[in-house]
């Protein structure tokens, strides 16, 4: 039962969500509380043989606590936050930070300069809403697009856009940046995200070696069953650790993001597709396999699923997918087709030029 091997399932992130207000004197207390909570929970996971890759803090919309009267006042407040995160009180803890969402034209106009100066401290998003007729807010889209263009020009290689994204139809409590945002009415809480491509590849290999059939339906049913079982096992195990952990109970557990969340140090999602009989990502069968994987990530029981909790393909974070762009195995039109059954991080699509 290799699917129980904890080396195959890493905890990609423990993400805490908290609210700050205009009273800067409370920021240190709140940030320290969240930081130490993450560290304590990380130790609990480590004791139970799970590797924790990152800890993160996400706030309510930054306009609710930063002084956004002008760029200089916002810069001053972010510098204060930056010093807090670098303080000796948190030595040994690397914290990634998101300042929530930008909600007004003035806030969006500030973003390029703030992203340029503060980088990974200034992870931020814009949420594009629908009106009563289901029409997107085109004015907000235009403002956000202008910010994307400016960031691409004033940050090295345009990489500041890895700290900024525009969300469509995304709820709060996404544990990954920069799409993550929080609303203060949700209270202090936390979410756990997993890295599972190694786990998925392992169970698919074992299944393929154990079965003697070429029947497509039988194979796909088997793929679903073994991946869902393996993912459920680790999520249930981690939930039990959380329930029994001796940590600050002022942070409520809101759930898991069940997405695979590959990094450069694990198997590519391309290997998952190959184990499912797809010649290469982008070839015939990719949409069907993507649909099945989406069902797997949404099949988890007995816990709350938050964030993406589906198949999220981020091309420049997955070495196999990135290589596929070099080989021209797929293009943006193909990705848009796949996005009918799963998530695509179009902000991470490498564009020549």
N, C-alpha and C positions, 0 to 999 in steps of 0.2 A: 504493500500500500504506500507507494512512494508519494502519493498526493498529500500525505500527512507530513512530509518533510518541510519544516518551517523555513529552510533555506530557499525554497522555491517561491515563497510568498513573503515579500517585504512590506513593511509599512512605509509607504511613500511619504506620507505626511500626517502629522497631528496638527490640525488647524483650529485655533481658538478664535472665537468671535466675541468682541466686546464693544462697549460704547464709551466714547469720550465726550466731554462737554467743553464749554469755553473756559472752565476753571483749570488752568494749566497746572495748578498745584496738585491736582489729583492724578495727572497723567502718569507720574512715576509709579504711584501705588498700583494703578490699574495694569500698566505694562509689566511691572515686576510680578504681579499676581499671575498674569497669564503666562509669563515666561517660566516661572517656577512650577506652575501647574504642568506645562508641557514637559519640562525636564523630569518631574516626578513620575509622570505617566510613561515617559520614555524608559525610565529605569525599570518600571514594572514590566513593560514589554520585553526589555533586554533580559530580565531575570527569567522570562518564559521563552527565551531563545528566538524572539522576533527582532529583526534589525529595523531600527527607525532611521529613515534617511533625512528627514527634515522636520522642523517645527516652524509654524507660521502663526502670525497674528493678523486678523482682519478687523477693521473698525466700521462703524456706521459712516454715512456719507461725510466726507471731510469738511464740507461746508458747515456742518453742525458743530465743529470744534476748532478748526483752523480759522485764523483771521484772514478772510478772503477779500478784504476791502481793496487790496492791490497786490501785485506780485511780490513786492518786498515784504509785506506783512505775512503773506503765506510762506514765503521762503524762510523768514525768521522762525516761524512756528515749526516748520519741518526740520530746520536745523536743531531746534530744541529737542524734538523727538529723536532725531538721529543721534544726538549726544546721549540720550537716555538709553538707547539700544546698544550703544558702544560702552556704556558705563561699566566700571569694575564690578558692580553688583551682579552683572550677568556674564562674568568671565567664563569662558568655556562653552557658552551657549551661542550658536549661530542662529539668529532669528531672521526669517524673511517676513516682510511687513507689507500690508496693503492698506491704503488709506480710504478704501471704500469707493463710492461712485461719485462722479461729477454730475450735477443735475441742472446747472444753469449755463447760459451762454458764457458768462464771465468766468465761471469755474473751468469750462472746457478750454477757453482761450489761454488760461494760465498753464494748462497741462504740459505743453511742449517744453517750456523753460524749467518747470519743476522736474519733469522726467529727465531732462538733460543734466540737471545738477545733482539730483538725489538718486537716480537710477533705481536699484532694486529696493530702496525704501519707498519709492513712489509708484508701486503697482496700483493701477487705477482703471476703472471701467466707466463706460456710459451705457445705460440701459435704454433701449429704444422701445417705446410703448406703442400700443395700437389705440385707435380711436373707436367709437361705438360701431363703426362700419368695418372694422378690421383693417384699417389703413394705417400704415406705419407713419410715424412722425418724421416727415421728410426734412423739416427744418433742423431737427436734432441730428439727423443723419448727415446733413450737409456740414454742420458745425463740427461733428466728430471727424468727418472725412478731412476737413481742413487741418485738424489737429494731427491726424495721421501723416499727412503730407509734410507738415512743418517738422514733426519729429524725425521723419525720414531724412530731412535736410540738415538738421542741426545736431544729430547724434551720430557717432562713428558707425558707418555702414548701415545707418538707419535702424540699428539694433534697439534703440529706445522703444520701438514699437512692440518689443517683447514685454514691455512693462505697461502697455496700454491696449485695451481691446474694446470693441463695441459689441454689446450683448443683445441678442434678439431672443425673446422667449426663454430667458434664464431666470430661475428663482434664486433667492438668497441661499447662502450656506454652501456654495461651491467651494471645496477646499483648495482648489488650484488657482494659481495666478496667471494672468491678471484679471480673469473673469469674476473673481471672488468679491462679494460684497455682503454687507450686513445691515439689518434694520434694528434699531434699539428696542422695539417692542418685542423682539424675539428673545431678549435677555442674554446673559453670558452663557455661551454654549461652546461645544467643540464637535468636530467631525473627523473621522479617520478615513484616509484614502490609501489604497493598496497598489502595489506593483506586482502584477501576476502573470506576465507573459511567459516566464520560465515555467510556472506551474501549468499553464495551458498547454505549452509545447510538450511537456513531460507526459501528461495524462493522454494526450492525443497520440503520441508515439507508442505508448504502452497499449492503447486500444488498437491501433493499427497492426501491431505485432501479434495481438491475441485473437483477432477475428479473421475468418476465412470467407469473405464474401465481397462481391463487387457491386451489390445492390445499393444504388444511390440512397434510397430512402432509409434503408437499414443503417447505412454508414452515418448519415446525418443525424438520425435519432440517437445513435450511439455517441456521436460527438457531443451532442447537446447534453446527454445524461452524464458523461464523465466530467465534462467541464463544469456543469452546474453542481455536481456532487462535490468536487474538489473545492470550488469557490465557497460553497455553503459551509464546508467543514472549517475552513480557516476563519471565515467571518463569525461563525458561531463560537469558535475557540477564542478569538480576540474579544468578542463581546463578553464572554465569561471573565476574561482577565480584567476588562474594564469594570464590570460589576463588582469584582472582589478587590479592586485596587484601593489602597489607602492613600487617596489623593483628595485635594480640595473639592468638596462637593458643591461649591458655588457655581461651578461650570457644569451645565447639564449636557449629557450626551445626546446629540441630535440625530446621529446615524452614520452610516457608511456611504461613501461614494464607491460603488462597486466596479468602476471603470478599470481597465487593465493598467493604464498610466505607465507605459514603458519609458525607460531612460536609456542612456547610451551603454549602461552596464548590465543589461539583461537581454534576453532574446528579443528579436524584432517581431512585431505583429505579422510581418511577412512570413515568418516561419510557422505561425499559427495557420495562416491561409494555406501554405504548402502542405502541412499535415492534414488539412481537410481536402486535399486533392486538387487545389487550385494551382495551375502551372506557375503563375506569378501574380502578385497583386496587380490588378488591372486587366487580367485576362478574363475569358469567359468563366462565369460562375462567381465572380467577385461580389456582385450584388447579393446573390443568394446566401453566400457565406457570411457576408456582413449582416444580413438580416438575422441569421441564426445566432451569431455572436451577440447581437443586441438583445435577443431573447434570453440568452444565457445570463448576461449581466443584470437583467431585470427579473430573473427568476428567484432571487434570494428571498427567503422567508424569515419570519420571526424577528426582524430588525427593520428600522426605518432606513429607506434608501433616499439619499439627498444628492445634490450636485448633479453631475452628468448621469452617473449610474447607467451607462450604456457603452456602446462602442464609440470611442473618441479617437480619431486618427489625426495626430499632430505630426506633420511630415518632417519637420526639421528636428524633432525630438526623438525620432525613431530612425536608427541608422539604415535599416532595410528599406524603409519607405523613402528616405532621402536618396538612397542609391537608385531606387526606382525612378525618381525624377530625372536623374542623370541619364538613365537608359531610355527615357521617354516611354516608360511602360504605361503611363497615364498622363492626363492633362487636367486642367481645371474643369473642363466640361465633364470629364469622367467623374471627378470628385464631387461635382454638384449632383450627378446622378446617384452616386453612392450615398450622398447626404439625405436622400429620400428615406433611407432605412437606418441611418446612423448619424453621428456627429462628425463634422469635419472642421478642423481648426484652420480656416482659410487665412487667418493671420499668420500662420506658420508655413504657408506655401512659398517655397523659394521661387522668385520671379527673376528671370535673367535681366541684366541691365544695370 
